[in-house]
């Protein structure tokens, strides 16, 4: 059976405090590898990270399209898919 890791990116909407979660998955990835990849892609894109519930999440303010796009590209290049 193939297993997939699911990771979350937390996007905060500026001014209203509402949050939206984007999840990523990669078949065969471990949680530890996923956390490492999230941190690396967030760092490349200039996004902050935090650990919550054993998962590393990114936080991006709405309107930071360039950073979000860079993060998305990095995760895609590492073989992850948005769910």
N, C-alpha and C positions, 0 to 999 in steps of 0.2 A: 504494500500500500504506500502510495506517495503521500508525504505530509507537506503541509505548507505553513509558513509562518505568516501571521497577520500582524501588521504594524499600524499604528495610528498616528496621524498628523492632526494636531489641533489648530484650527484656524479661528482666530478671534476677530469678531467684527468690531471695528473701531467705533467707539461712542455708545454702543448699546450693550456691550458685555455678553452678547449671545455667542455661543461657540458652535462650530460645525466640525465634525470629525470625518477625516478622509482616511480610509484604510488601504493598505498596500499588502500584497501577498506575493510569495515566491516559493514555488514547489521545491522542497528539499532543504530549505534554509532553516537553521535553528534560531531560536529566540535570541541567543547571544550574538549570532552573526547578524541578525536583523537589527538589533540594537546598535551594533557597531556601524552598520551601513547607514542607519538613520543619523547617527552622530556625525559621520563623515560627510554625508550629503548636506546636512544642515550647516556644518562648518563651511563647506565650500560655498554654499549659497548665502552665508552670513545670517543664518537664523539661529535663535536660541533653542536649547533643548532642556528637557526636564525628565526625570525618571518618575514614573507613577505606576504602581501595581506591577513592577517587574518589567515594564515596557518603557522605552525611551520615546518621548513625543517631541515634536517640534511645535513652536508657537510662532505664528506669523500674523502681523496686523493686516487686516483687510486693506487692499490698495498697494501692497508690496508685490505687485505682479512679477517684476523681474526676479526677485529672490525666490518666489514660489515657483516660477518657471524653471529656474536653475536647479532647484531642489527636485522638481519633477523629472527633469532630464537626467540628473544623477541617479535617481532611484530606478528609472527606466533602463539606463545603461547598465545597471547592476543586475538587471533581470527581474525587477519587481513589476507588478501590475496593479493599477488602481482598481479597487472593488467598488 
